């Protein structure tokens, strides 16, 4: 019969996540919620304007697609190597979508 060794308290202390790690996770969560919302909103505006169908159908289709776009944005944020890369990965599409929205006549995107 194997003997069980008692757990010694003299070993290395187990520590929780560092402040840097917690801030990185908070930054990613903020990017996922805020950045994902921004990208999905901008894509809805652009798609509703550019889809070749009746306006009501274009708005409904763009709104339905926004849920998938938001989900992909959240997945991207937590799959990126760093928090900075996740922010950059949301900022670039958002800038591109804002530019397309502005060029197509949606003036309410930018002040």
Gaussian input, Z-matrix of N, CA and C with variables (Angstrom, degrees):
# hf/3-21g

backbone

0 1
 N
 C     1     B1
 C     2     B2     1     A1
 N     3     B3     2     A2     1     D1
 C     4     B4     3     A3     2     D2
 C     5     B5     4     A4     3     D3
 N     6     B6     5     A5     4     D4
 C     7     B7     6     A6     5     D5
 C     8     B8     7     A7     6     D6
 N     9     B9     8     A8     7     D7
 C    10    B10     9     A9     8     D8
 C    11    B11    10    A10     9     D9
 N    12    B12    11    A11    10    D10
 C    13    B13    12    A12    11    D11
 C    14    B14    13    A13    12    D12
 N    15    B15    14    A14    13    D13
 C    16    B16    15    A15    14    D14
 C    17    B17    16    A16    15    D15
 N    18    B18    17    A17    16    D16
 C    19    B19    18    A18    17    D17
 C    20    B20    19    A19    18    D18
 N    21    B21    20    A20    19    D19
 C    22    B22    21    A21    20    D20
 C    23    B23    22    A22    21    D21
 N    24    B24    23    A23    22    D22
 C    25    B25    24    A24    23    D23
 C    26    B26    25    A25    24    D24
 N    27    B27    26    A26    25    D25
 C    28    B28    27    A27    26    D26
 C    29    B29    28    A28    27    D27
 N    30    B30    29    A29    28    D28
 C    31    B31    30    A30    29    D29
 C    32    B32    31    A31    30    D30
 N    33    B33    32    A32    31    D31
 C    34    B34    33    A33    32    D32
 C    35    B35    34    A34    33    D33
 N    36    B36    35    A35    34    D34
 C    37    B37    36    A36    35    D35
 C    38    B38    37    A37    36    D36
 N    39    B39    38    A38    37    D37
 C    40    B40    39    A39    38    D38
 C    41    B41    40    A40    39    D39
 N    42    B42    41    A41    40    D40
 C    43    B43    42    A42    41    D41
 C    44    B44    43    A43    42    D42
 N    45    B45    44    A44    43    D43
 C    46    B46    45    A45    44    D44
 C    47    B47    46    A46    45    D45
 N    48    B48    47    A47    46    D46
 C    49    B49    48    A48    47    D47
 C    50    B50    49    A49    48    D48
 N    51    B51    50    A50    49    D49
 C    52    B52    51    A51    50    D50
 C    53    B53    52    A52    51    D51
 N    54    B54    53    A53    52    D52
 C    55    B55    54    A54    53    D53
 C    56    B56    55    A55    54    D54
 N    57    B57    56    A56    55    D55
 C    58    B58    57    A57    56    D56
 C    59    B59    58    A58    57    D57
 N    60    B60    59    A59    58    D58
 C    61    B61    60    A60    59    D59
 C    62    B62    61    A61    60    D60
 N    63    B63    62    A62    61    D61
 C    64    B64    63    A63    62    D62
 C    65    B65    64    A64    63    D63
 N    66    B66    65    A65    64    D64
 C    67    B67    66    A66    65    D65
 C    68    B68    67    A67    66    D66
 N    69    B69    68    A68    67    D67
 C    70    B70    69    A69    68    D68
 C    71    B71    70    A70    69    D69
 N    72    B72    71    A71    70    D70
 C    73    B73    72    A72    71    D71
 C    74    B74    73    A73    72    D72
 N    75    B75    74    A74    73    D73
 C    76    B76    75    A75    74    D74
 C    77    B77    76    A76    75    D75
 N    78    B78    77    A77    76    D76
 C    79    B79    78    A78    77    D77
 C    80    B80    79    A79    78    D78
 N    81    B81    80    A80    79    D79
 C    82    B82    81    A81    80    D80
 C    83    B83    82    A82    81    D81
 N    84    B84    83    A83    82    D82
 C    85    B85    84    A84    83    D83
 C    86    B86    85    A85    84    D84
 N    87    B87    86    A86    85    D85
 C    88    B88    87    A87    86    D86
 C    89    B89    88    A88    87    D87
 N    90    B90    89    A89    88    D88
 C    91    B91    90    A90    89    D89
 C    92    B92    91    A91    90    D90
 N    93    B93    92    A92    91    D91
 C    94    B94    93    A93    92    D92
 C    95    B95    94    A94    93    D93
 N    96    B96    95    A95    94    D94
 C    97    B97    96    A96    95    D95
 C    98    B98    97    A97    96    D96
 N    99    B99    98    A98    97    D97
 C   100   B100    99    A99    98    D98
 C   101   B101   100   A100    99    D99
 N   102   B102   101   A101   100   D100
 C   103   B103   102   A102   101   D101
 C   104   B104   103   A103   102   D102
 N   105   B105   104   A104   103   D103
 C   106   B106   105   A105   104   D104
 C   107   B107   106   A106   105   D105
 N   108   B108   107   A107   106   D106
 C   109   B109   108   A108   107   D107
 C   110   B110   109   A109   108   D108
 N   111   B111   110   A110   109   D109
 C   112   B112   111   A111   110   D110
 C   113   B113   112   A112   111   D111
 N   114   B114   113   A113   112   D112
 C   115   B115   114   A114   113   D113
 C   116   B116   115   A115   114   D114
 N   117   B117   116   A116   115   D115
 C   118   B118   117   A117   116   D116
 C   119   B119   118   A118   117   D117
 N   120   B120   119   A119   118   D118
 C   121   B121   120   A120   119   D119
 C   122   B122   121   A121   120   D120
 N   123   B123   122   A122   121   D121
 C   124   B124   123   A123   122   D122
 C   125   B125   124   A124   123   D123
 N   126   B126   125   A125   124   D124
 C   127   B127   126   A126   125   D125
 C   128   B128   127   A127   126   D126
 N   129   B129   128   A128   127   D127
 C   130   B130   129   A129   128   D128
 C   131   B131   130   A130   129   D129
 N   132   B132   131   A131   130   D130
 C   133   B133   132   A132   131   D131
 C   134   B134   133   A133   132   D132
 N   135   B135   134   A134   133   D133
 C   136   B136   135   A135   134   D134
 C   137   B137   136   A136   135   D135
 N   138   B138   137   A137   136   D136
 C   139   B139   138   A138   137   D137
 C   140   B140   139   A139   138   D138
 N   141   B141   140   A140   139   D139
 C   142   B142   141   A141   140   D140
 C   143   B143   142   A142   141   D141
 N   144   B144   143   A143   142   D142
 C   145   B145   144   A144   143   D143
 C   146   B146   145   A145   144   D144
 N   147   B147   146   A146   145   D145
 C   148   B148   147   A147   146   D146
 C   149   B149   148   A148   147   D147
 N   150   B150   149   A149   148   D148
 C   151   B151   150   A150   149   D149
 C   152   B152   151   A151   150   D150
 N   153   B153   152   A152   151   D151
 C   154   B154   153   A153   152   D152
 C   155   B155   154   A154   153   D153
 N   156   B156   155   A155   154   D154
 C   157   B157   156   A156   155   D155
 C   158   B158   157   A157   156   D156
 N   159   B159   158   A158   157   D157
 C   160   B160   159   A159   158   D158
 C   161   B161   160   A160   159   D159
 N   162   B162   161   A161   160   D160
 C   163   B163   162   A162   161   D161
 C   164   B164   163   A163   162   D162
 N   165   B165   164   A164   163   D163
 C   166   B166   165   A165   164   D164
 C   167   B167   166   A166   165   D165
 N   168   B168   167   A167   166   D166
 C   169   B169   168   A168   167   D167
 C   170   B170   169   A169   168   D168
 N   171   B171   170   A170   169   D169
 C   172   B172   171   A171   170   D170
 C   173   B173   172   A172   171   D171
 N   174   B174   173   A173   172   D172
 C   175   B175   174   A174   173   D173
 C   176   B176   175   A175   174   D174
 N   177   B177   176   A176   175   D175
 C   178   B178   177   A177   176   D176
 C   179   B179   178   A178   177   D177
 N   180   B180   179   A179   178   D178
 C   181   B181   180   A180   179   D179
 C   182   B182   181   A181   180   D180
 N   183   B183   182   A182   181   D181
 C   184   B184   183   A183   182   D182
 C   185   B185   184   A184   183   D183
 N   186   B186   185   A185   184   D184
 C   187   B187   186   A186   185   D185
 C   188   B188   187   A187   186   D186
 N   189   B189   188   A188   187   D187
 C   190   B190   189   A189   188   D188
 C   191   B191   190   A190   189   D189
 N   192   B192   191   A191   190   D190
 C   193   B193   192   A192   191   D191
 C   194   B194   193   A193   192   D192
 N   195   B195   194   A194   193   D193
 C   196   B196   195   A195   194   D194
 C   197   B197   196   A196   195   D195
 N   198   B198   197   A197   196   D196
 C   199   B199   198   A198   197   D197
 C   200   B200   199   A199   198   D198
 N   201   B201   200   A200   199   D199
 C   202   B202   201   A201   200   D200
 C   203   B203   202   A202   201   D201
 N   204   B204   203   A203   202   D202
 C   205   B205   204   A204   203   D203
 C   206   B206   205   A205   204   D204
 N   207   B207   206   A206   205   D205
 C   208   B208   207   A207   206   D206
 C   209   B209   208   A208   207   D207
 N   210   B210   209   A209   208   D208
 C   211   B211   210   A210   209   D209
 C   212   B212   211   A211   210   D210
 N   213   B213   212   A212   211   D211
 C   214   B214   213   A213   212   D212
 C   215   B215   214   A214   213   D213
 N   216   B216   215   A215   214   D214
 C   217   B217   216   A216   215   D215
 C   218   B218   217   A217   216   D216
 N   219   B219   218   A218   217   D217
 C   220   B220   219   A219   218   D218
 C   221   B221   220   A220   219   D219
 N   222   B222   221   A221   220   D220
 C   223   B223   222   A222   221   D221
 C   224   B224   223   A223   222   D222
 N   225   B225   224   A224   223   D223
 C   226   B226   225   A225   224   D224
 C   227   B227   226   A226   225   D225
 N   228   B228   227   A227   226   D226
 C   229   B229   228   A228   227   D227
 C   230   B230   229   A229   228   D228
 N   231   B231   230   A230   229   D229
 C   232   B232   231   A231   230   D230
 C   233   B233   232   A232   231   D231
 N   234   B234   233   A233   232   D232
 C   235   B235   234   A234   233   D233
 C   236   B236   235   A235   234   D234
 N   237   B237   236   A236   235   D235
 C   238   B238   237   A237   236   D236
 C   239   B239   238   A238   237   D237
 N   240   B240   239   A239   238   D238
 C   241   B241   240   A240   239   D239
 C   242   B242   241   A241   240   D240
 N   243   B243   242   A242   241   D241
 C   244   B244   243   A243   242   D242
 C   245   B245   244   A244   243   D243
 N   246   B246   245   A245   244   D244
 C   247   B247   246   A246   245   D245
 C   248   B248   247   A247   246   D246
 N   249   B249   248   A248   247   D247
 C   250   B250   249   A249   248   D248
 C   251   B251   250   A250   249   D249
 N   252   B252   251   A251   250   D250
 C   253   B253   252   A252   251   D251
 C   254   B254   253   A253   252   D252
 N   255   B255   254   A254   253   D253
 C   256   B256   255   A255   254   D254
 C   257   B257   256   A256   255   D255
 N   258   B258   257   A257   256   D256
 C   259   B259   258   A258   257   D257
 C   260   B260   259   A259   258   D258
 N   261   B261   260   A260   259   D259
 C   262   B262   261   A261   260   D260
 C   263   B263   262   A262   261   D261
 N   264   B264   263   A263   262   D262
 C   265   B265   264   A264   263   D263
 C   266   B266   265   A265   264   D264
 N   267   B267   266   A266   265   D265
 C   268   B268   267   A267   266   D266
 C   269   B269   268   A268   267   D267
 N   270   B270   269   A269   268   D268
 C   271   B271   270   A270   269   D269
 C   272   B272   271   A271   270   D270
 N   273   B273   272   A272   271   D271
 C   274   B274   273   A273   272   D272
 C   275   B275   274   A274   273   D273
 N   276   B276   275   A275   274   D274
 C   277   B277   276   A276   275   D275
 C   278   B278   277   A277   276   D276
 N   279   B279   278   A278   277   D277
 C   280   B280   279   A279   278   D278
 C   281   B281   280   A280   279   D279
 N   282   B282   281   A281   280   D280
 C   283   B283   282   A282   281   D281
 C   284   B284   283   A283   282   D282
 N   285   B285   284   A284   283   D283
 C   286   B286   285   A285   284   D284
 C   287   B287   286   A286   285   D285
 N   288   B288   287   A287   286   D286
 C   289   B289   288   A288   287   D287
 C   290   B290   289   A289   288   D288
 N   291   B291   290   A290   289   D289
 C   292   B292   291   A291   290   D290
 C   293   B293   292   A292   291   D291
 N   294   B294   293   A293   292   D292
 C   295   B295   294   A294   293   D293
 C   296   B296   295   A295   294   D294
 N   297   B297   296   A296   295   D295
 C   298   B298   297   A297   296   D296
 C   299   B299   298   A298   297   D297
 N   300   B300   299   A299   298   D298
 C   301   B301   300   A300   299   D299
 C   302   B302   301   A301   300   D300
 N   303   B303   302   A302   301   D301
 C   304   B304   303   A303   302   D302
 C   305   B305   304   A304   303   D303
 N   306   B306   305   A305   304   D304
 C   307   B307   306   A306   305   D305
 C   308   B308   307   A307   306   D306
 N   309   B309   308   A308   307   D307
 C   310   B310   309   A309   308   D308
 C   311   B311   310   A310   309   D309
 N   312   B312   311   A311   310   D310
 C   313   B313   312   A312   311   D311
 C   314   B314   313   A313   312   D312
 N   315   B315   314   A314   313   D313
 C   316   B316   315   A315   314   D314
 C   317   B317   316   A316   315   D315
 N   318   B318   317   A317   316   D316
 C   319   B319   318   A318   317   D317
 C   320   B320   319   A319   318   D318
 N   321   B321   320   A320   319   D319
 C   322   B322   321   A321   320   D320
 C   323   B323   322   A322   321   D321
 N   324   B324   323   A323   322   D322
 C   325   B325   324   A324   323   D323
 C   326   B326   325   A325   324   D324
 N   327   B327   326   A326   325   D325
 C   328   B328   327   A327   326   D326
 C   329   B329   328   A328   327   D327
 N   330   B330   329   A329   328   D328
 C   331   B331   330   A330   329   D329
 C   332   B332   331   A331   330   D330

   B1=1.4235
   B2=1.5243
   B3=1.3405
   B4=1.4588
   B5=1.5223
   B6=1.2984
   B7=1.4546
   B8=1.5202
   B9=1.2710
   B10=1.4574
   B11=1.5126
   B12=1.3262
   B13=1.4523
   B14=1.5305
   B15=1.2870
   B16=1.4668
   B17=1.5321
   B18=1.2861
   B19=1.4588
   B20=1.5201
   B21=1.3226
   B22=1.4636
   B23=1.5194
   B24=1.2746
   B25=1.4549
   B26=1.5193
   B27=1.3383
   B28=1.4577
   B29=1.5250
   B30=1.3253
   B31=1.4669
   B32=1.5179
   B33=1.3218
   B34=1.4652
   B35=1.5327
   B36=1.2859
   B37=1.4632
   B38=1.5203
   B39=1.3021
   B40=1.4532
   B41=1.5222
   B42=1.2952
   B43=1.4548
   B44=1.5162
   B45=1.3087
   B46=1.4503
   B47=1.5179
   B48=1.2998
   B49=1.4662
   B50=1.5272
   B51=1.3138
   B52=1.4604
   B53=1.5300
   B54=1.3153
   B55=1.4593
   B56=1.5233
   B57=1.3093
   B58=1.4738
   B59=1.5264
   B60=1.3160
   B61=1.4677
   B62=1.5295
   B63=1.3225
   B64=1.4649
   B65=1.5273
   B66=1.3294
   B67=1.4647
   B68=1.5237
   B69=1.3303
   B70=1.4642
   B71=1.5296
   B72=1.3136
   B73=1.4667
   B74=1.5238
   B75=1.3404
   B76=1.4655
   B77=1.5243
   B78=1.3229
   B79=1.4605
   B80=1.5258
   B81=1.3079
   B82=1.4682
   B83=1.5263
   B84=1.3157
   B85=1.4687
   B86=1.5245
   B87=1.3231
   B88=1.4565
   B89=1.5275
   B90=1.3276
   B91=1.4664
   B92=1.5236
   B93=1.3255
   B94=1.4617
   B95=1.5198
   B96=1.3196
   B97=1.4648
   B98=1.5221
   B99=1.3180
   B100=1.4664
   B101=1.5138
   B102=1.3210
   B103=1.4615
   B104=1.5145
   B105=1.3325
   B106=1.4587
   B107=1.5109
   B108=1.3365
   B109=1.4576
   B110=1.5262
   B111=1.3237
   B112=1.4627
   B113=1.5109
   B114=1.3237
   B115=1.4677
   B116=1.5197
   B117=1.3159
   B118=1.4675
   B119=1.5257
   B120=1.3299
   B121=1.4647
   B122=1.5253
   B123=1.3213
   B124=1.4638
   B125=1.5194
   B126=1.3184
   B127=1.4710
   B128=1.5261
   B129=1.3251
   B130=1.4611
   B131=1.5178
   B132=1.3328
   B133=1.4591
   B134=1.5270
   B135=1.3260
   B136=1.4700
   B137=1.5256
   B138=1.3291
   B139=1.4690
   B140=1.5250
   B141=1.3179
   B142=1.4648
   B143=1.5201
   B144=1.3049
   B145=1.4671
   B146=1.5348
   B147=1.3472
   B148=1.4569
   B149=1.5340
   B150=1.3137
   B151=1.4737
   B152=1.5295
   B153=1.3313
   B154=1.4754
   B155=1.5259
   B156=1.3014
   B157=1.4690
   B158=1.5194
   B159=1.2964
   B160=1.4603
   B161=1.5349
   B162=1.3265
   B163=1.4709
   B164=1.5309
   B165=1.3043
   B166=1.4688
   B167=1.5277
   B168=1.3317
   B169=1.4642
   B170=1.5256
   B171=1.3244
   B172=1.4643
   B173=1.5195
   B174=1.3202
   B175=1.4658
   B176=1.5243
   B177=1.3158
   B178=1.4702
   B179=1.5264
   B180=1.3283
   B181=1.4635
   B182=1.5220
   B183=1.3295
   B184=1.4607
   B185=1.5249
   B186=1.3204
   B187=1.4600
   B188=1.5180
   B189=1.3256
   B190=1.4729
   B191=1.5251
   B192=1.3284
   B193=1.4646
   B194=1.5247
   B195=1.3255
   B196=1.4653
   B197=1.5241
   B198=1.3245
   B199=1.4606
   B200=1.5223
   B201=1.3218
   B202=1.4615
   B203=1.5313
   B204=1.3252
   B205=1.4621
   B206=1.5248
   B207=1.3126
   B208=1.4668
   B209=1.5232
   B210=1.3251
   B211=1.4600
   B212=1.5149
   B213=1.3365
   B214=1.4640
   B215=1.5225
   B216=1.3220
   B217=1.4668
   B218=1.5266
   B219=1.3105
   B220=1.4668
   B221=1.5220
   B222=1.3227
   B223=1.4663
   B224=1.5208
   B225=1.3317
   B226=1.4624
   B227=1.5279
   B228=1.3224
   B229=1.4680
   B230=1.5304
   B231=1.3121
   B232=1.4586
   B233=1.5230
   B234=1.3302
   B235=1.4561
   B236=1.5258
   B237=1.3119
   B238=1.4639
   B239=1.5208
   B240=1.3293
   B241=1.4630
   B242=1.5288
   B243=1.3068
   B244=1.4658
   B245=1.5238
   B246=1.3118
   B247=1.4572
   B248=1.5259
   B249=1.3261
   B250=1.4691
   B251=1.5239
   B252=1.3037
   B253=1.4671
   B254=1.5250
   B255=1.3091
   B256=1.4657
   B257=1.5257
   B258=1.3490
   B259=1.4669
   B260=1.5179
   B261=1.3275
   B262=1.4603
   B263=1.5279
   B264=1.3250
   B265=1.4538
   B266=1.5214
   B267=1.3153
   B268=1.4627
   B269=1.5238
   B270=1.3237
   B271=1.4688
   B272=1.5252
   B273=1.3205
   B274=1.4650
   B275=1.5280
   B276=1.3323
   B277=1.4680
   B278=1.5240
   B279=1.3305
   B280=1.4676
   B281=1.5289
   B282=1.3204
   B283=1.4654
   B284=1.5224
   B285=1.3164
   B286=1.4595
   B287=1.5231
   B288=1.3194
   B289=1.4673
   B290=1.5226
   B291=1.3326
   B292=1.4671
   B293=1.5272
   B294=1.3245
   B295=1.4596
   B296=1.5246
   B297=1.3243
   B298=1.4661
   B299=1.5261
   B300=1.3292
   B301=1.4658
   B302=1.5252
   B303=1.3177
   B304=1.4612
   B305=1.5280
   B306=1.3308
   B307=1.4684
   B308=1.5234
   B309=1.3148
   B310=1.4644
   B311=1.5163
   B312=1.3229
   B313=1.4544
   B314=1.5000
   B315=1.3083
   B316=1.4536
   B317=1.5254
   B318=1.2839
   B319=1.4596
   B320=1.5237
   B321=1.3217
   B322=1.4566
   B323=1.5193
   B324=1.3310
   B325=1.4506
   B326=1.5273
   B327=1.3119
   B328=1.4548
   B329=1.5231
   B330=1.3297
   B331=1.4643
   B332=1.5166
   A1=108.51
   A2=115.48
   A3=119.89
   A4=109.93
   A5=113.83
   A6=116.89
   A7=109.80
   A8=116.66
   A9=121.52
   A10=108.27
   A11=114.98
   A12=119.41
   A13=108.83
   A14=117.61
   A15=119.62
   A16=109.80
   A17=115.22
   A18=120.52
   A19=107.47
   A20=114.96
   A21=117.93
   A22=109.93
   A23=114.70
   A24=119.69
   A25=111.42
   A26=117.18
   A27=119.51
   A28=112.34
   A29=118.68
   A30=122.45
   A31=111.37
   A32=116.19
   A33=118.72
   A34=110.84
   A35=114.46
   A36=119.86
   A37=109.75
   A38=115.85
   A39=120.28
   A40=108.23
   A41=115.41
   A42=119.86
   A43=109.08
   A44=115.58
   A45=121.48
   A46=110.71
   A47=116.56
   A48=120.98
   A49=111.01
   A50=115.25
   A51=120.52
   A52=110.40
   A53=115.30
   A54=120.41
   A55=110.62
   A56=116.95
   A57=121.04
   A58=110.90
   A59=116.42
   A60=120.83
   A61=110.59
   A62=116.82
   A63=120.24
   A64=111.62
   A65=116.68
   A66=120.25
   A67=111.55
   A68=117.19
   A69=120.18
   A70=110.80
   A71=116.65
   A72=120.29
   A73=110.29
   A74=117.04
   A75=120.64
   A76=110.49
   A77=116.95
   A78=121.20
   A79=110.88
   A80=116.62
   A81=120.02
   A82=111.45
   A83=116.69
   A84=119.25
   A85=110.52
   A86=116.51
   A87=120.93
   A88=110.76
   A89=116.43
   A90=120.31
   A91=110.95
   A92=116.38
   A93=119.58
   A94=111.29
   A95=116.71
   A96=119.86
   A97=111.02
   A98=116.60
   A99=120.39
   A100=113.84
   A101=116.15
   A102=119.95
   A103=112.56
   A104=116.29
   A105=119.69
   A106=111.93
   A107=116.04
   A108=120.59
   A109=110.49
   A110=116.25
   A111=119.95
   A112=113.02
   A113=116.52
   A114=120.25
   A115=110.80
   A116=117.49
   A117=118.94
   A118=111.42
   A119=117.70
   A120=120.58
   A121=110.97
   A122=116.55
   A123=120.03
   A124=111.83
   A125=116.59
   A126=118.65
   A127=110.88
   A128=117.64
   A129=120.14
   A130=110.68
   A131=116.72
   A132=120.02
   A133=111.66
   A134=115.70
   A135=119.79
   A136=110.68
   A137=116.91
   A138=119.44
   A139=111.74
   A140=117.47
   A141=119.93
   A142=110.55
   A143=116.43
   A144=120.75
   A145=112.03
   A146=117.49
   A147=120.49
   A148=115.58
   A149=118.27
   A150=118.68
   A151=110.32
   A152=116.62
   A153=119.90
   A154=112.70
   A155=116.19
   A156=121.08
   A157=108.37
   A158=116.01
   A159=120.30
   A160=109.36
   A161=117.40
   A162=119.46
   A163=114.25
   A164=117.76
   A165=119.50
   A166=111.15
   A167=116.67
   A168=120.53
   A169=111.30
   A170=117.06
   A171=120.82
   A172=110.79
   A173=116.87
   A174=120.46
   A175=110.26
   A176=117.41
   A177=120.28
   A178=111.63
   A179=116.75
   A180=120.44
   A181=110.73
   A182=116.96
   A183=120.60
   A184=111.26
   A185=116.94
   A186=120.37
   A187=111.00
   A188=116.80
   A189=119.83
   A190=111.17
   A191=116.29
   A192=119.99
   A193=112.28
   A194=116.90
   A195=119.31
   A196=111.79
   A197=118.07
   A198=119.98
   A199=111.01
   A200=117.20
   A201=121.05
   A202=110.44
   A203=117.39
   A204=121.21
   A205=110.35
   A206=117.21
   A207=120.66
   A208=110.93
   A209=116.26
   A210=120.70
   A211=110.90
   A212=117.19
   A213=120.62
   A214=111.72
   A215=117.29
   A216=120.88
   A217=110.71
   A218=117.35
   A219=120.83
   A220=110.13
   A221=117.13
   A222=120.18
   A223=109.87
   A224=116.73
   A225=120.42
   A226=111.03
   A227=117.06
   A228=120.94
   A229=110.68
   A230=117.37
   A231=119.42
   A232=113.11
   A233=117.91
   A234=120.66
   A235=112.37
   A236=117.62
   A237=121.39
   A238=110.28
   A239=115.36
   A240=120.33
   A241=113.37
   A242=117.11
   A243=120.07
   A244=109.30
   A245=114.55
   A246=119.59
   A247=110.73
   A248=116.35
   A249=120.18
   A250=110.91
   A251=116.72
   A252=120.37
   A253=110.85
   A254=117.50
   A255=119.40
   A256=110.62
   A257=117.27
   A258=120.17
   A259=110.61
   A260=116.71
   A261=120.45
   A262=110.82
   A263=116.29
   A264=120.87
   A265=113.47
   A266=117.45
   A267=121.04
   A268=111.45
   A269=116.66
   A270=120.23
   A271=112.04
   A272=117.49
   A273=119.79
   A274=112.82
   A275=119.72
   A276=118.36
   A277=113.03
   A278=117.18
   A279=119.82
   A280=110.62
   A281=117.38
   A282=120.46
   A283=111.03
   A284=116.96
   A285=120.65
   A286=111.08
   A287=117.29
   A288=120.79
   A289=111.62
   A290=117.26
   A291=120.06
   A292=110.46
   A293=116.93
   A294=120.48
   A295=110.85
   A296=117.44
   A297=121.09
   A298=110.23
   A299=116.68
   A300=120.01
   A301=110.53
   A302=116.99
   A303=120.69
   A304=111.19
   A305=116.26
   A306=119.91
   A307=112.92
   A308=117.45
   A309=120.28
   A310=113.23
   A311=116.57
   A312=118.47
   A313=115.66
   A314=119.15
   A315=120.76
   A316=106.09
   A317=117.24
   A318=122.06
   A319=113.44
   A320=118.10
   A321=119.59
   A322=112.90
   A323=118.60
   A324=120.96
   A325=110.83
   A326=115.98
   A327=121.27
   A328=109.48
   A329=117.66
   A330=119.53
   A331=112.66
   D1=131.44
   D2=-177.78
   D3=-77.08
   D4=138.26
   D5=178.28
   D6=-87.73
   D7=145.88
   D8=-179.48
   D9=-96.38
   D10=133.43
   D11=179.47
   D12=-89.08
   D13=140.58
   D14=177.29
   D15=-70.92
   D16=149.24
   D17=178.10
   D18=-75.54
   D19=122.95
   D20=-178.88
   D21=-89.14
   D22=144.57
   D23=179.16
   D24=-92.25
   D25=0.81
   D26=-177.88
   D27=-87.83
   D28=-3.25
   D29=-179.96
   D30=-73.49
   D31=-178.68
   D32=-179.79
   D33=-64.37
   D34=139.20
   D35=-178.51
   D36=-72.38
   D37=135.99
   D38=176.47
   D39=-81.22
   D40=127.43
   D41=-178.03
   D42=-115.59
   D43=153.86
   D44=178.61
   D45=-81.28
   D46=-174.53
   D47=179.10
   D48=-61.88
   D49=145.52
   D50=179.85
   D51=-76.14
   D52=166.42
   D53=178.60
   D54=-63.59
   D55=-37.80
   D56=178.94
   D57=-61.23
   D58=-43.37
   D59=178.70
   D60=-64.65
   D61=-42.90
   D62=179.96
   D63=-63.73
   D64=-39.89
   D65=177.87
   D66=-67.31
   D67=-36.06
   D68=177.33
   D69=-65.13
   D70=-40.80
   D71=178.15
   D72=-67.71
   D73=-40.75
   D74=177.32
   D75=-62.39
   D76=-41.50
   D77=178.62
   D78=-62.74
   D79=-41.96
   D80=178.00
   D81=-65.91
   D82=-40.62
   D83=178.71
   D84=-64.40
   D85=-40.46
   D86=177.11
   D87=-64.44
   D88=-40.89
   D89=176.95
   D90=-65.02
   D91=-40.11
   D92=-178.89
   D93=-64.18
   D94=-45.20
   D95=-177.59
   D96=-75.88
   D97=-57.48
   D98=-176.49
   D99=-71.21
   D100=-49.89
   D101=-179.53
   D102=-67.45
   D103=-39.65
   D104=177.11
   D105=-62.99
   D106=-39.90
   D107=177.13
   D108=-63.93
   D109=-44.25
   D110=179.89
   D111=-62.38
   D112=-46.30
   D113=179.91
   D114=-65.41
   D115=-42.72
   D116=-179.44
   D117=-68.08
   D118=-35.59
   D119=177.61
   D120=-66.50
   D121=-46.84
   D122=178.82
   D123=-62.87
   D124=-40.99
   D125=179.40
   D126=-67.11
   D127=-34.56
   D128=176.19
   D129=-64.17
   D130=-42.89
   D131=179.00
   D132=-61.79
   D133=-45.31
   D134=-177.82
   D135=-68.62
   D136=-45.87
   D137=-178.97
   D138=-64.57
   D139=-40.44
   D140=179.17
   D141=-61.64
   D142=-32.55
   D143=-179.32
   D144=-79.66
   D145=-34.75
   D146=-170.22
   D147=-102.27
   D148=-14.57
   D149=-179.76
   D150=-66.38
   D151=133.31
   D152=-176.14
   D153=-83.52
   D154=72.20
   D155=177.62
   D156=-152.90
   D157=179.63
   D158=178.56
   D159=-58.11
   D160=145.80
   D161=-176.00
   D162=-54.73
   D163=-42.50
   D164=-179.92
   D165=-64.87
   D166=-40.63
   D167=177.78
   D168=-67.44
   D169=-38.05
   D170=179.05
   D171=-64.50
   D172=-40.96
   D173=179.27
   D174=-66.04
   D175=-44.44
   D176=179.41
   D177=-63.99
   D178=-43.14
   D179=179.40
   D180=-64.39
   D181=-44.98
   D182=179.51
   D183=-63.47
   D184=-37.75
   D185=179.11
   D186=-67.38
   D187=-41.58
   D188=177.31
   D189=-62.92
   D190=-41.20
   D191=179.35
   D192=-67.70
   D193=-25.55
   D194=-178.50
   D195=-63.58
   D196=-30.18
   D197=177.61
   D198=-65.84
   D199=-40.99
   D200=177.20
   D201=-68.12
   D202=-38.89
   D203=179.50
   D204=-65.44
   D205=-42.52
   D206=177.61
   D207=-61.60
   D208=-43.46
   D209=179.45
   D210=-62.04
   D211=-43.55
   D212=177.91
   D213=-63.98
   D214=-36.11
   D215=177.98
   D216=-64.89
   D217=-42.66
   D218=179.10
   D219=-64.81
   D220=-42.78
   D221=178.20
   D222=-62.21
   D223=-42.57
   D224=179.85
   D225=-60.41
   D226=-43.71
   D227=-176.45
   D228=-59.00
   D229=-43.14
   D230=-176.99
   D231=-87.84
   D232=-7.89
   D233=176.06
   D234=-94.52
   D235=-15.66
   D236=-179.20
   D237=-67.98
   D238=154.56
   D239=-177.87
   D240=-66.45
   D241=-34.63
   D242=-177.49
   D243=-140.35
   D244=165.73
   D245=178.25
   D246=-66.13
   D247=-36.50
   D248=178.33
   D249=-63.54
   D250=-41.35
   D251=178.42
   D252=-66.31
   D253=-35.31
   D254=178.82
   D255=-68.12
   D256=-40.09
   D257=176.72
   D258=-64.62
   D259=-43.03
   D260=179.62
   D261=-64.85
   D262=-37.76
   D263=179.10
   D264=-67.40
   D265=-18.21
   D266=174.52
   D267=-97.41
   D268=-33.09
   D269=-176.86
   D270=-68.92
   D271=-40.43
   D272=-178.56
   D273=-64.59
   D274=-49.33
   D275=175.15
   D276=-62.54
   D277=-35.11
   D278=178.99
   D279=-64.57
   D280=-42.52
   D281=177.52
   D282=-64.43
   D283=-42.12
   D284=178.61
   D285=-63.74
   D286=-44.09
   D287=178.76
   D288=-66.18
   D289=-38.12
   D290=177.51
   D291=-65.00
   D292=-38.43
   D293=177.71
   D294=-65.07
   D295=-44.76
   D296=178.24
   D297=-63.25
   D298=-41.54
   D299=178.83
   D300=-62.63
   D301=-42.07
   D302=-179.93
   D303=-67.40
   D304=-40.82
   D305=-179.37
   D306=-69.89
   D307=-27.76
   D308=179.72
   D309=-88.57
   D310=2.56
   D311=173.31
   D312=103.05
   D313=5.19
   D314=176.50
   D315=-87.61
   D316=92.07
   D317=-173.88
   D318=-79.75
   D319=-13.89
   D320=-176.45
   D321=-76.79
   D322=-5.03
   D323=-179.33
   D324=-73.06
   D325=-41.83
   D326=-177.96
   D327=-114.63
   D328=148.51
   D329=-179.29
   D330=-67.69

